[in-house]
Structures are given as C-alpha cells and as structure tokens.
C-alpha cells in the first residue's frame, strides 16, 4: 500500500475490489479505491470518479468543507440527498482529487470483493484473534460473583484490551436483565446486551457473529472497565 498523510488524515491505496449498491444496482465498482482515515478509528472508501455511475450523481450546488480535504462538491445519489462528495483539482490532498466519497448510510450494500461489509469499512491494521484459554476467570459486581469459568475464549483486537468470553452455563443468568441496547462491529457483528442491577449494559454477546468471529457465538463477555474481573486469582486493573 502507498500511504500519504496530511495532518490527521491518512490515505492509502487498496488492492481490494470495492462495490457500492443502491436499490439493488451498483453505483460504484472499482479496483482502485482509496482508504481515507478521516478519523483515527477506521477508514472511508473513496472511488475514482470514472468508477462511479455518474448518471446517478446530481450536483446540488452545495459544498462541504474540511480543513484537511478542502471543499467537496455535494451531489445527490439518485434519490439519496447529499450522499456523495466529489473532490476536484483544487483539493489540498492531491490523492483524493477526482475521487468521490459516498456516505456510508446512504448506500444499501457494500462489498469488498464478493463479501459484504457491514457498519463501516474494515481497517486493514485491525486484527481479531480469538483464543481458547484455561485461565480461571471470575467476575464480580458489588462483591457478588456473576461468572466463574475455566473455559474462556479471549478476544484480542488491535488497540483494545482483551475481552473474556465465557459460556452462559458459567454465568449467573438470573442476575442479568435484558437491555434494548444494540451495537455493531464490522469484525464481530451485532451484539445484544444485559444489565446487572443498576449497572447498565455491563454484559454482551454476539448470538450470530460474522464468519471471522464464529468462535465467540453465544458466549458472554463483560465490561472490564466497570466490573471486578479476577484472572487466575489476580484482580485486573479497570
């Protein structure tokens, strides 16, 4: 990959084929996408304008300004208002000149090669490892043990602290109250949550995780930062 930086923005090329679909038809299809880190957490796809269905684009006459990327020309994407930004030859970041940024939520389906991507683009520098472990994990809330297991799977995700996933049979399910909260992850999938007493959303699970995270399907994890977790008898720092 070739990398360019301007301030906090990083731009890299990717060899993956990236496609965007609206109403069942492709509006962008390229093997020359850019990954642009507009925030430090994950990238955004930018398409060469020649690989976008320009018949779907309609200039609105408006612009959207960014200190690092300059003024993008706002376009509707079919009936999707202000769903695309086109960067012209005056963009201060030369790599994005002649590229189109499609708003993630304005597109119905995103694909890398033939695999659908959910929630936001994957970061090529994020890795998820899920390893079985016989370490003794015990979880307490207010001095009460809510989970105790020697059959843990530990999830290691780049930049984040390890998370312990335990079988439900090793968890005091009677202490858990189902929450309405839901979160999404492009590496793991959609999580459901439980609360414990006054502690909201302390526990979560991925009932049907994405293929690369199948090892945690149906297991339960705990919010390390808000609970007392003992690993082989040693209390972890929150």
C-alpha positions in Angstrom: 0.0 0.0 0.0 1.1 3.6 -0.7 0.5 6.0 2.2 0.0 9.8 2.3 -0.6 11.9 5.4 -2.0 15.4 5.7 -2.5 16.4 9.3 -4.6 13.7 11.0 -5.8 12.4 7.6 -4.1 9.3 6.1 -4.7 8.0 2.6 -3.7 4.5 1.4 -4.4 2.6 -1.8 -6.1 -0.9 -1.5 -5.9 -3.8 -3.9 -9.4 -5.0 -3.0 -12.3 -4.6 -5.4 -14.9 -2.4 -3.6 -18.5 -2.0 -4.8 -21.5 0.0 -3.5 -25.1 -0.9 -4.3 -28.3 1.3 -4.1 -31.7 -0.3 -4.8 -30.1 -3.5 -6.0 -27.8 -2.0 -8.6 -24.1 -1.0 -8.4 -23.4 2.8 -8.2 -19.6 2.3 -7.8 -17.3 -0.5 -8.7 -13.5 -0.2 -8.5 -10.2 -2.0 -8.0 -8.5 1.4 -7.3 -10.3 2.5 -4.2 -8.6 4.7 -1.6 -8.9 4.2 2.1 -9.0 7.6 3.8 -8.8 7.9 7.6 -10.9 10.9 8.3 -10.9 9.9 11.9 -8.3 7.7 13.6 -10.7 4.8 14.2 -11.4 3.4 10.8 -11.2 4.5 7.1 -13.7 5.6 4.5 -13.8 4.5 0.9 -13.1 7.0 -1.9 -13.8 6.0 -5.5 -12.2 7.3 -8.7 -14.9 9.3 -10.4 -14.6 7.1 -13.5 -15.6 4.1 -11.5 -18.8 5.7 -10.2 -22.2 5.7 -12.1 -22.2 9.4 -12.9 -25.8 9.1 -14.2 -26.8 8.6 -10.5 -25.0 11.8 -9.4 -26.7 15.2 -9.5 -24.8 18.2 -8.3 -26.7 20.2 -5.7 -24.6 23.3 -5.9 -23.5 23.0 -2.3 -20.2 22.2 -0.8 -18.9 20.6 2.4 -15.6 21.9 3.9 -12.9 20.0 5.7 -9.6 21.7 6.8 -7.6 18.8 5.5 -9.6 17.7 2.5 -10.9 21.1 1.3 -14.3 21.7 -0.3 -16.1 18.6 -1.6 -18.9 19.3 -4.1 -22.2 17.9 -2.8 -24.2 15.5 -5.0 -27.4 13.6 -4.7 -27.1 9.9 -5.3 -30.3 9.1 -7.1 -32.9 10.0 -4.6 -30.4 10.0 -1.7 -29.8 13.6 -0.7 -26.3 14.9 -0.3 -25.0 11.3 -0.4 -21.8 12.0 -2.4 -18.9 14.3 -2.3 -16.7 15.0 -5.4 -13.3 16.4 -4.9 -11.9 18.5 -7.7 -8.4 19.5 -8.8 -8.2 22.1 -6.1 -8.4 19.6 -3.2 -5.3 20.2 -1.0 -4.8 16.5 -0.6 -3.9 15.6 -4.2 -4.6 11.9 -3.8 -8.3 12.5 -3.4 -8.6 14.8 -6.4 -11.0 13.3 -8.9 -12.5 10.9 -6.3 -16.0 10.5 -4.9 -16.8 9.8 -1.3 -20.1 8.1 -0.8 -21.9 8.4 2.5 -21.9 5.0 4.2 -25.5 5.1 5.4 -26.8 6.3 2.0 -25.7 3.1 0.3 -27.7 -0.1 0.8 -24.9 -2.7 0.4 -21.1 -2.5 0.4 -18.8 -5.3 -0.8 -15.1 -6.0 -0.6 -14.5 -8.5 -3.4 -17.7 -10.7 -3.0 -18.0 -10.4 0.7 -20.5 -7.9 2.2 -19.1 -5.4 4.6 -21.3 -4.0 7.5 -21.4 -0.9 9.7 -18.2 0.8 8.4 -15.1 -0.1 6.3 -12.6 -2.6 7.8 -9.3 -1.2 8.9 -6.5 -3.3 7.4 -4.4 -2.8 10.5 -7.1 -4.2 12.9 -6.7 -7.9 13.7 -9.0 -10.0 15.8 -7.6 -13.2 17.4 -9.9 -15.5 19.5 -8.0 -18.0 21.5 -9.3 -20.7 23.9 -7.9 -20.4 27.4 -7.9 -22.4 30.6 -7.2 -19.4 32.7 -9.6 -19.1 35.7 -11.8 -16.1 35.1 -14.1 -14.8 37.8 -16.3 -11.7 37.5 -17.7 -9.8 40.5 -20.2 -7.0 40.8 -20.6 -5.4 44.2 -18.8 -8.4 45.8 -21.2 -10.9 44.2 -19.8 -13.4 41.8 -21.7 -13.3 38.5 -19.4 -15.5 36.4 -16.8 -18.2 37.1 -15.1 -20.2 34.4 -12.0 -22.1 33.3 -13.4 -22.4 29.7 -12.8 -18.9 28.4 -12.2 -17.6 24.9 -10.1 -14.5 24.9 -10.6 -12.0 22.1 -7.6 -9.9 21.2 -8.4 -6.9 19.0 -5.8 -4.4 17.8 -5.7 -1.3 20.0 -8.2 -2.7 22.6 -7.8 -4.5 25.9 -8.5 -8.3 25.8 -12.1 -9.3 26.3 -13.1 -12.6 28.1 -16.0 -14.6 26.6 -17.5 -17.2 28.9 -20.1 -20.0 28.3 -23.5 -19.0 29.6 -23.5 -22.1 31.8 -20.7 -20.4 33.8 -22.7 -17.2 34.3 -25.4 -16.3 36.8 -28.0 -15.6 34.2 -30.6 -15.0 37.0 -28.7 -11.7 37.8 -28.9 -10.4 34.2 -31.7 -8.2 32.9 -32.0 -8.0 29.1 -31.4 -4.5 27.6 -32.7 -2.9 24.5 -29.2 -1.7 23.5 -27.5 -3.0 20.3 -24.1 -2.2 18.9 -22.5 -3.2 15.6 -18.9 -4.1 14.7 -17.6 -4.9 11.1 -15.3 -7.6 12.6 -17.7 -9.3 15.0 -21.2 -8.4 14.0 -24.2 -7.3 16.1 -24.2 -7.5 19.9 -27.0 -7.8 22.4 -26.7 -6.5 26.0 -27.7 -7.2 29.6 -27.6 -5.0 32.7 -26.9 -6.1 36.3 -28.8 -4.2 38.9 -28.1 -0.5 38.4 -25.2 -1.2 36.1 -26.5 -0.7 32.5 -25.1 -2.8 29.6 -22.3 -4.5 31.6 -22.7 -7.7 29.7 -22.9 -8.5 26.0 -23.0 -11.4 23.5 -22.8 -11.9 19.7 -25.5 -14.6 19.0 -24.7 -14.7 15.3 -21.3 -13.2 14.8 -19.6 -12.6 11.4 -17.6 -15.6 10.0 -14.2 -14.5 11.3 -15.6 -14.3 14.9 -17.7 -17.5 15.0 -15.6 -18.7 18.0 -17.5 -16.3 20.3 -21.0 -17.2 19.1 -23.4 -17.3 22.0 -20.7 -16.6 24.6 -20.9 -13.8 27.1 -18.4 -11.0 27.8 -18.1 -8.4 30.5 -17.3 -4.7 30.6 -13.8 -4.9 32.1 -13.7 -1.2 32.9 -16.8 -1.3 35.1 -16.6 -4.7 36.8 -14.1 -6.6 39.0 -12.5 -9.4 36.9 -10.1 -11.8 38.5 -7.7 -13.7 36.2 -6.1 -16.7 38.0 -7.0 -15.0 41.3 -5.4 -11.6 40.4 -7.8 -8.6 40.2 -7.3 -6.8 36.8 -7.0 -3.0 36.8 -10.1 -1.4 35.4 
